[in-house]
Amino acid sequence: MKPTSTPPPSAVRLLEHLLADCVALDASDLHFAPDLPVYMRVHGVLEPQADHPRIAAEQVKAIADHLAALSDRPPLSTPGSLDGAISAGGARFRYNIFRRQGKLAVALRRLEDRFRELGELGLPESLYKLCQLSDGLVLVAGPTGSGKSTTLATLLSRINHTRRCHMVTIEDPVEYLHESVKALVNQRQVGSDTEHFHEAVVAAMRQDPDVILVGEIRDLATIRAAITAAETGHLVFTTVHAGDCVGAIERVVAVFPAEEQAGIRRQLSMVLRAIIAQHLLVADGPGAAGGRARRPGGDGAPPAPRRSRVVTSEILLANPAVANLIATEKTGQIYSAMEAGTALGMQTLEHDLARLMMAGDISETTATAMARSPNILRDRVRRLQAGAVGAGRNGGRI
């Protein structure tokens, strides 16, 4: 139900101005709350915006009600929070309205304005092979703000443009809008189109789907439904909050009661096709792209330094050896299987960090802080350096 009151024009104009500045500064996130400065995260750094006055509680509430109305959500009138997504100013934003000390606050994240290629995202283009799978489970792991939704949107866009199939997405909120191209695409939003993730997944299996996107597997019922969907001949994509591939497996298994975990490991070993674990890092290496970020308004303020970010990823492909390790609870040995499977397209986090260091995208300090094992990272750097020297002697390139 939409709110009955109309927000004052001043609140709408303020929101439009904030969103326009967010786009102009290439900020990924926008935060505002009563009596606090407006904050924006520009290339990974969250900073107050001196150009914007503090926003009164009444204005924040008016903006929050307006956001809810734009996405057909009821206003937040009880304790808790409210998620949604809107298109405004030529961009799309995901928002969360929440209470802090009894007053409303708003956090918005700017989504990509187009579907990018995997290479643009910094991921191997070999991952497009996942779009050709007929069934199974594909997990994209990473912390909040690591680009999981963007990676999934890229993979689904490729399916949409290359396969005649039926895709059903279940999201909270719907972030990237897919118009049917070759595929028939139906996008459902939890809270307005369906009550719960797990109910929507169960219902989707009766809707003749080929591909199902589950925005996030948050609870036991949703994980169980997603695994069942993968078992019954559907290709299921979803996300999980985990730092690496093994952590993603353990995170899924740990949701289940102890007496069920052995069985879930066996099920997971049969349906899992791949895990992509990714992180966003500030590109602080000597070869990182420079440039300056523009400030809107032409007020003569000096431009802020640009801090671009890069993706580092770990990729696990579930071949028979990996499936056996999952089923027999020997996930600690999976890293060795990943090292042995580089020719198949697998890679460890340390290997990708070493690649980014060699390319000059990130500094040794950043790579070492991100690596699970600094010693393994240094070994991978030495190997890449040796390969580069060998390639140079042969007149080739690695």
C-alpha positions in Angstrom: 0.0 0.0 0.0 1.4 3.4 -1.0 1.5 6.2 1.6 -1.4 8.5 1.3 0.5 11.8 1.9 2.6 13.5 -0.8 6.1 14.4 0.1 6.9 18.2 -0.1 8.5 19.3 -3.4 11.6 20.4 -1.4 12.2 16.9 -0.2 11.9 15.4 -3.7 14.3 18.1 -5.1 16.8 17.4 -2.3 16.7 13.6 -3.1 17.2 14.3 -6.8 20.1 16.6 -6.0 21.8 14.0 -3.8 21.4 11.2 -6.3 22.7 13.5 -9.1 25.8 14.3 -7.0 26.3 10.6 -6.3 26.4 9.8 -10.0 28.6 12.8 -10.8 31.1 11.9 -8.1 31.0 8.2 -9.2 30.1 7.4 -5.6 29.0 3.8 -4.9 27.0 4.7 -1.7 25.1 7.6 -0.2 24.2 8.0 3.5 22.1 10.5 5.3 20.5 10.8 8.7 19.1 13.6 10.8 21.6 16.2 12.1 24.5 14.4 10.5 26.5 15.4 7.4 25.7 13.7 4.1 28.3 10.9 3.5 29.3 9.4 0.1 31.6 6.5 -0.6 33.8 7.4 -3.5 36.1 4.6 -4.8 35.9 2.8 -1.5 36.5 5.8 0.8 33.5 7.1 2.9 33.7 10.8 3.5 31.4 13.6 4.6 30.3 16.0 1.9 30.9 19.6 2.9 28.9 20.9 -0.1 25.7 19.5 1.4 24.0 20.9 4.5 22.8 18.6 7.3 19.3 17.3 6.7 16.5 17.7 9.2 14.6 14.7 10.6 11.4 15.8 8.9 13.2 15.9 5.5 14.7 12.5 6.0 11.3 11.1 6.8 9.7 12.8 3.7 12.5 11.3 1.5 12.1 7.9 3.1 8.3 7.9 2.4 9.0 9.1 -1.1 11.4 6.2 -1.7 8.9 3.7 -0.4 6.2 5.1 -2.7 8.4 4.9 -5.8 9.0 1.2 -5.2 5.5 0.4 -4.1 6.5 -0.3 -0.5 4.6 0.9 2.6 6.4 3.6 4.6 8.4 2.4 7.6 6.1 3.1 10.5 7.3 0.4 12.9 10.7 -0.6 14.3 12.9 -2.3 11.8 14.2 -1.5 8.3 12.9 -1.4 4.7 14.6 -2.5 1.5 13.8 -1.4 -2.0 15.2 -0.2 -5.3 14.4 2.7 -7.6 15.5 4.2 -10.9 16.3 7.9 -10.8 18.5 10.3 -12.6 19.5 7.8 -15.3 20.8 5.3 -12.7 19.4 2.6 -10.4 19.8 2.6 -6.7 19.1 0.1 -3.9 18.1 1.6 -0.6 17.7 0.6 3.0 15.6 2.8 5.3 16.3 2.1 9.0 15.8 3.6 12.5 18.7 5.0 14.6 17.8 6.5 18.0 14.2 6.6 17.1 14.7 8.6 13.8 14.9 7.4 10.2 18.1 7.2 8.3 18.7 6.1 4.7 21.5 4.3 2.9 21.5 4.0 -0.9 23.8 2.0 -3.1 24.2 3.0 -6.8 24.0 0.0 -9.1 25.6 -0.3 -12.5 23.8 1.5 -15.2 24.5 -1.2 -17.8 25.4 -4.9 -17.9 29.2 -5.2 -18.1 31.3 -8.0 -19.5 33.2 -10.2 -17.1 36.5 -8.8 -18.4 35.4 -5.3 -17.5 34.6 -6.5 -14.0 38.1 -8.1 -13.6 36.8 -11.7 -13.7 38.0 -14.4 -16.1 35.8 -14.7 -19.2 36.0 -18.5 -18.9 33.2 -18.1 -16.3 30.8 -17.6 -19.2 30.9 -21.4 -19.5 28.7 -21.4 -16.4 25.9 -19.9 -18.5 25.8 -23.0 -20.6 25.1 -25.4 -17.8 21.7 -27.2 -17.8 21.5 -27.7 -14.0 23.3 -27.4 -10.7 24.1 -24.7 -8.2 26.5 -21.7 -8.7 27.4 -19.7 -5.7 28.9 -16.2 -5.7 30.5 -15.4 -2.4 31.9 -12.3 -0.8 31.3 -9.7 1.9 28.7 -7.0 1.5 29.6 -4.5 -1.2 32.0 -6.8 -3.1 30.0 -6.8 -6.3 28.2 -10.1 -6.0 25.0 -8.8 -7.5 26.8 -7.2 -10.4 28.6 -10.5 -11.2 25.3 -12.4 -11.2 23.7 -9.7 -13.4 26.4 -10.1 -15.9 26.0 -13.9 -16.1 22.2 -13.7 -16.3 22.5 -11.0 -19.0 24.7 -13.4 -21.1 22.0 -16.2 -20.6 19.3 -13.7 -21.6 21.1 -12.9 -24.8 22.2 -16.4 -25.8 19.7 -19.0 -24.6 16.0 -19.6 -25.3 14.9 -20.4 -21.8 12.8 -19.2 -18.9 14.6 -17.3 -16.1 12.9 -16.6 -12.8 14.7 -14.2 -10.4 13.7 -13.9 -6.7 15.2 -10.8 -5.1 14.9 -8.4 -2.2 14.8 -5.9 -3.8 15.0 -6.4 -7.6 18.3 -4.7 -8.4 19.1 -5.1 -12.1 16.2 -5.0 -14.5 16.4 -7.7 -17.3 14.2 -7.2 -20.3 13.4 -10.4 -22.1 15.7 -10.9 -25.2 16.2 -14.5 -26.1 15.1 -15.7 -22.7 11.7 -15.1 -21.0 12.6 -13.3 -17.8 10.3 -13.0 -14.8 11.6 -11.0 -11.8 9.9 -11.3 -8.5 10.4 -9.1 -5.5 10.1 -10.4 -2.0 7.7 -8.4 0.0 5.5 -7.3 -2.9 5.4 -10.3 -5.4 6.0 -13.0 -2.8 6.2 -13.3 0.9 9.4 -15.3 1.4 12.5 -16.5 -0.5 11.9 -20.2 0.1 8.2 -20.0 -0.8 9.1 -18.3 -4.1 11.8 -20.9 -4.9 9.3 -23.7 -4.3 6.7 -21.9 -6.4 9.3 -21.3 -9.2 9.7 -25.0 -9.7 6.1 -25.1 -10.8 6.6 -22.2 -13.3 8.6 -24.2 -15.9 11.9 -22.4 -15.2 15.3 -23.3 -16.7 17.3 -20.8 -14.6 16.5 -19.6 -11.1 18.2 -16.7 -9.4 17.9 -16.6 -5.6 19.1 -13.2 -4.5 20.6 -14.6 -1.3 20.3 -17.8 0.7 19.8 -16.5 4.2 18.1 -19.3 6.0 17.7 -23.1 6.2 14.4 -23.2 4.3 15.8 -21.2 1.4 19.0 -23.2 1.2 17.1 -26.4 1.2 14.7 -25.2 -1.5 17.7 -24.0 -3.7 19.5 -27.3 -3.4 16.3 -29.2 -4.2 15.8 -27.0 -7.3 19.3 -27.7 -8.5 18.7 -31.4 -7.9 15.6 -31.4 -10.0 17.2 -30.2 -13.2 17.3 -26.4 -12.8 20.3 -24.1 -13.0 20.3 -22.1 -9.7 22.5 -19.0 -9.1 22.7 -17.4 -5.7 24.9 -15.5 -3.3 26.3 -16.2 0.2 28.3 -14.1 2.6 31.7 -15.8 2.9 35.3 -14.7 2.4 36.4 -17.6 0.2 35.2 -20.8 -1.6 35.8 -23.2 1.3 34.1 -20.7 3.7 31.1 -20.6 1.4 30.7 -24.4 1.6 31.0 -24.4 5.3 28.6 -21.5 5.6 25.9 -23.4 3.7 26.5 -26.6 5.7 26.6 -24.9 9.1 23.0 -23.6 8.7 21.7 -27.2 9.0 21.3 -29.1 12.3 24.3 -31.3 13.1 22.5 -34.5 12.3 21.7 -33.3 8.8 25.1 -32.0 7.8 26.6 -35.2 6.5 23.6 -35.6 4.2 23.7 -32.0 3.0 27.4 -32.4 2.2 26.6 -35.3 -0.1 23.7 -33.4 -1.7 25.9 -30.3 -2.1 28.7 -32.4 -3.7 26.3 -33.6 -6.3 24.7 -30.3 -7.3 27.5 -27.7 -6.8 29.0 -26.6 -10.1 31.1 -23.6 -9.1 31.9 -21.0 -6.5 33.2 -17.5 -7.3 34.5 -15.7 -4.2 35.3 -12.1 -4.8 36.5 -8.9 -3.0 36.8 -5.3 -4.0 40.2 -3.7 -3.3 41.4 -0.1 -3.6 43.7 0.0 -6.7 46.8 1.5 -4.9 49.5 -0.1 -7.0 52.0 1.8 -9.1 50.2 0.9 -12.4 46.7 1.7 -11.1 44.6 4.0 -13.3 45.0 7.6 -12.2 42.8 10.6 -13.0 40.7 12.9 -10.9 37.1 12.6 -9.7 34.9 15.5 -10.8 32.9 17.6 -8.3 29.5 18.7 -9.5 28.3 22.3 -9.5 31.4 24.1 -10.9 32.0 25.9 -7.6 35.7 26.1 -8.1 36.5 23.4 -5.5 39.6 21.4 -6.3 38.9 17.9 -7.7 39.2 15.0 -5.3 41.8 12.3 -6.2 40.3 9.3 -7.9 40.6 6.0 -6.1 39.5 3.2 -8.4 38.9 -0.3 -7.2 39.7 -3.8 -8.6 38.2 -7.2 -8.1 40.2 -10.1 -6.7 38.6 -13.5 -7.0 38.9 -17.1 -6.1 37.3 -19.7 -8.4 36.3 -23.3 -7.5 34.9 -25.6 -10.1 33.3 -28.7 -8.7 35.1 -31.6 -10.6 34.9 -35.1 -9.3 37.9 -34.7 -7.0 36.4 -31.5 -5.4 33.0 -33.2 -5.1 34.5 -36.1 -3.2 36.3 -33.8 -0.8 33.0 -32.0 -0.1 31.1 -35.2 0.5 33.8 -36.7 2.8 34.2 -33.5 4.8 37.8 -32.9 3.6 37.3 -29.3 2.6 40.7 -28.3 3.9 42.2 -30.2 1.0 40.2 -28.2 -1.6 42.9 -25.6 -1.9 45.3 -28.2 -3.2 42.7 -29.3 -5.7 42.3 -25.7 -6.8 46.1 -25.4 -7.3 46.0 -28.6 -9.4 43.0 -27.3 -11.4 44.4 -24.1 -12.8 44.3 -25.5 -16.3 40.5 -26.0 -15.8 40.0 -22.4 -14.8 40.3 -22.6 -11.0 42.3 -20.1 -9.1 43.2 -19.4 -5.5 42.9 -16.0 -3.9 46.7 -15.8 -3.5 47.2 -16.5 -7.2 44.9 -13.7 -8.2 46.4 -11.3 -5.7 49.8 -12.1 -7.1 48.5 -11.4 -10.6 47.2 -8.0 -9.6 50.5 -7.2 -7.9 52.4 -8.1 -11.0 50.1 -5.9 -13.1 50.7 -3.0 -10.8 47.1 -2.7 -9.8 47.5 -3.2 -6.1 50.4 -2.7 -3.7 52.2 -5.5 -1.8 50.8 -4.1 1.4 47.2 -4.5 0.2 47.8 -7.9 -1.3 49.5 -9.2 1.9 46.6 -7.9 4.1 44.1 -9.7 1.9 45.9 -13.0 1.5 45.2 -16.0 3.7 48.9 -16.9 3.7 51.5 -14.2 2.9 54.1 -16.9 2.4 52.0 -18.5 -0.4 51.4 -15.1 -1.9 55.1 -14.4 -2.1 55.6 -17.8 -3.7 53.0 -17.1 -6.3 54.6 -13.7 -7.1 58.0 -15.4 -7.5 56.4 -18.0 -9.9 54.8 -15.3 -12.0 58.0 -13.3 -12.1 59.9 -16.4 -13.2 57.3 -17.0 -15.9 57.6 -13.4 -17.1 61.4 -13.7 -17.4 61.1 -17.0 -19.3 58.5 -15.5 -21.6 60.7 -12.5 -22.2 63.7 -14.6 -23.2 61.5 -16.5 -25.7 60.1 -13.3 -27.1 56.6 -14.1 -25.9 54.2 -12.9 -23.4 52.6 -14.6 -20.4 
